[in-house]
Amino acid sequence: MGGRITEVFCERRTYDKQYHTHSHPYAQLILPIEGTLHYRTPIHDLSLDSRHLFFLPPNFDHTFCATDRNEFLVSDIPLFVLPDIGSADIEQHLPLAGWLILLYLGLFPTAASYALLGAGLKKATATSSSIVVLVEPLVATLLAVGFVGERLTVAGWVGAALLLASLVVLTVSAKRISQPAEKLCK
């Protein structure tokens, strides 16, 4: 497929042992099923096999050939589907495990956590919600210090202490305010 396309097109393809060089006005996402495809671009010289997923931006010159029996799932992606990525300066080559990690990070820690936060905010009071939202950066900072070895400056530690003190005051105030209301209801 060499011309402009108007929809995402996906098919199984095989490649021969001859080198082919071209570019096309659409992007491609290539998932090797069997065999190896050798790719040469101005930036990389790659051997794609079943451990990789490859994104080729539009209008990017590339040379390719296969040396063994092969089969690939190739998606041709028109420009209107892609964000504005400019010219052919964004080539992404990650092992399949890397793409799966990105997918996991997008779905679980990001999308699922926001969905759970939204569900919790519907059931919580405004005070409780603000405490939860304010504690998030503090927990992230402490996890970075504890697990990643991040180093905080004095200003960072002072900020963390101020945030923690504010959360304690907010929590104690919320408990004092809610106690008389609970006594009235009994």
Secondary structure as a PSIPRED ss2 file (coil, helix, strand):
# PSIPRED VFORMAT (PSIPRED V4.0)

   1 M C   1.000  0.000  0.000
   2 G C   1.000  0.000  0.000
   3 G C   1.000  0.000  0.000
   4 R C   1.000  0.000  0.000
   5 I C   1.000  0.000  0.000
   6 T C   1.000  0.000  0.000
   7 E C   1.000  0.000  0.000
   8 V C   1.000  0.000  0.000
   9 F E   0.000  0.000  1.000
  10 C E   0.000  0.000  1.000
  11 E E   0.000  0.000  1.000
  12 R E   0.000  0.000  1.000
  13 R E   0.000  0.000  1.000
  14 T C   1.000  0.000  0.000
  15 Y C   1.000  0.000  0.000
  16 D C   1.000  0.000  0.000
  17 K C   1.000  0.000  0.000
  18 Q C   1.000  0.000  0.000
  19 Y C   1.000  0.000  0.000
  20 H E   0.000  0.000  1.000
  21 T E   0.000  0.000  1.000
  22 H E   0.000  0.000  1.000
  23 S C   1.000  0.000  0.000
  24 H C   1.000  0.000  0.000
  25 P C   1.000  0.000  0.000
  26 Y C   1.000  0.000  0.000
  27 A E   0.000  0.000  1.000
  28 Q E   0.000  0.000  1.000
  29 L E   0.000  0.000  1.000
  30 I E   0.000  0.000  1.000
  31 L E   0.000  0.000  1.000
  32 P E   0.000  0.000  1.000
  33 I E   0.000  0.000  1.000
  34 E E   0.000  0.000  1.000
  35 G C   1.000  0.000  0.000
  36 T C   1.000  0.000  0.000
  37 L E   0.000  0.000  1.000
  38 H E   0.000  0.000  1.000
  39 Y E   0.000  0.000  1.000
  40 R E   0.000  0.000  1.000
  41 T C   1.000  0.000  0.000
  42 P C   1.000  0.000  0.000
  43 I C   1.000  0.000  0.000
  44 H C   1.000  0.000  0.000
  45 D E   0.000  0.000  1.000
  46 L E   0.000  0.000  1.000
  47 S E   0.000  0.000  1.000
  48 L E   0.000  0.000  1.000
  49 D C   1.000  0.000  0.000
  50 S C   1.000  0.000  0.000
  51 R C   1.000  0.000  0.000
  52 H E   0.000  0.000  1.000
  53 L E   0.000  0.000  1.000
  54 F E   0.000  0.000  1.000
  55 F E   0.000  0.000  1.000
  56 L E   0.000  0.000  1.000
  57 P C   1.000  0.000  0.000
  58 P C   1.000  0.000  0.000
  59 N C   1.000  0.000  0.000
  60 F C   1.000  0.000  0.000
  61 D C   1.000  0.000  0.000
  62 H E   0.000  0.000  1.000
  63 T E   0.000  0.000  1.000
  64 F E   0.000  0.000  1.000
  65 C E   0.000  0.000  1.000
  66 A E   0.000  0.000  1.000
  67 T C   1.000  0.000  0.000
  68 D C   1.000  0.000  0.000
  69 R C   1.000  0.000  0.000
  70 N C   1.000  0.000  0.000
  71 E E   0.000  0.000  1.000
  72 F E   0.000  0.000  1.000
  73 L E   0.000  0.000  1.000
  74 V E   0.000  0.000  1.000
  75 S E   0.000  0.000  1.000
  76 D E   0.000  0.000  1.000
  77 I E   0.000  0.000  1.000
  78 P C   1.000  0.000  0.000
  79 L H   0.000  1.000  0.000
  80 F H   0.000  1.000  0.000
  81 V H   0.000  1.000  0.000
  82 L C   1.000  0.000  0.000
  83 P C   1.000  0.000  0.000
  84 D C   1.000  0.000  0.000
  85 I C   1.000  0.000  0.000
  86 G C   1.000  0.000  0.000
  87 S C   1.000  0.000  0.000
  88 A C   1.000  0.000  0.000
  89 D C   1.000  0.000  0.000
  90 I C   1.000  0.000  0.000
  91 E C   1.000  0.000  0.000
  92 Q E   0.000  0.000  1.000
  93 H E   0.000  0.000  1.000
  94 L E   0.000  0.000  1.000
  95 P E   0.000  0.000  1.000
  96 L H   0.000  1.000  0.000
  97 A H   0.000  1.000  0.000
  98 G H   0.000  1.000  0.000
  99 W H   0.000  1.000  0.000
 100 L H   0.000  1.000  0.000
 101 I H   0.000  1.000  0.000
 102 L H   0.000  1.000  0.000
 103 L H   0.000  1.000  0.000
 104 Y H   0.000  1.000  0.000
 105 L H   0.000  1.000  0.000
 106 G H   0.000  1.000  0.000
 107 L H   0.000  1.000  0.000
 108 F H   0.000  1.000  0.000
 109 P H   0.000  1.000  0.000
 110 T H   0.000  1.000  0.000
 111 A H   0.000  1.000  0.000
 112 A H   0.000  1.000  0.000
 113 S H   0.000  1.000  0.000
 114 Y H   0.000  1.000  0.000
 115 A H   0.000  1.000  0.000
 116 L H   0.000  1.000  0.000
 117 L H   0.000  1.000  0.000
 118 G H   0.000  1.000  0.000
 119 A H   0.000  1.000  0.000
 120 G H   0.000  1.000  0.000
 121 L H   0.000  1.000  0.000
 122 K H   0.000  1.000  0.000
 123 K H   0.000  1.000  0.000
 124 A C   1.000  0.000  0.000
 125 T C   1.000  0.000  0.000
 126 A H   0.000  1.000  0.000
 127 T H   0.000  1.000  0.000
 128 S H   0.000  1.000  0.000
 129 S H   0.000  1.000  0.000
 130 S H   0.000  1.000  0.000
 131 I H   0.000  1.000  0.000
 132 V H   0.000  1.000  0.000
 133 V H   0.000  1.000  0.000
 134 L H   0.000  1.000  0.000
 135 V H   0.000  1.000  0.000
 136 E H   0.000  1.000  0.000
 137 P H   0.000  1.000  0.000
 138 L H   0.000  1.000  0.000
 139 V H   0.000  1.000  0.000
 140 A H   0.000  1.000  0.000
 141 T H   0.000  1.000  0.000
 142 L H   0.000  1.000  0.000
 143 L H   0.000  1.000  0.000
 144 A H   0.000  1.000  0.000
 145 V H   0.000  1.000  0.000
 146 G H   0.000  1.000  0.000
 147 F H   0.000  1.000  0.000
 148 V H   0.000  1.000  0.000
 149 G C   1.000  0.000  0.000
 150 E C   1.000  0.000  0.000
 151 R C   1.000  0.000  0.000
 152 L C   1.000  0.000  0.000
 153 T C   1.000  0.000  0.000
 154 V H   0.000  1.000  0.000
 155 A H   0.000  1.000  0.000
 156 G H   0.000  1.000  0.000
 157 W H   0.000  1.000  0.000
 158 V H   0.000  1.000  0.000
 159 G H   0.000  1.000  0.000
 160 A H   0.000  1.000  0.000
 161 A H   0.000  1.000  0.000
 162 L H   0.000  1.000  0.000
 163 L H   0.000  1.000  0.000
 164 L H   0.000  1.000  0.000
 165 A H   0.000  1.000  0.000
 166 S H   0.000  1.000  0.000
 167 L H   0.000  1.000  0.000
 168 V H   0.000  1.000  0.000
 169 V H   0.000  1.000  0.000
 170 L H   0.000  1.000  0.000
 171 T H   0.000  1.000  0.000
 172 V H   0.000  1.000  0.000
 173 S H   0.000  1.000  0.000
 174 A H   0.000  1.000  0.000
 175 K H   0.000  1.000  0.000
 176 R H   0.000  1.000  0.000
 177 I H   0.000  1.000  0.000
 178 S H   0.000  1.000  0.000
 179 Q H   0.000  1.000  0.000
 180 P H   0.000  1.000  0.000
 181 A H   0.000  1.000  0.000
 182 E H   0.000  1.000  0.000
 183 K H   0.000  1.000  0.000
 184 L H   0.000  1.000  0.000
 185 C H   0.000  1.000  0.000
 186 K C   1.000  0.000  0.000
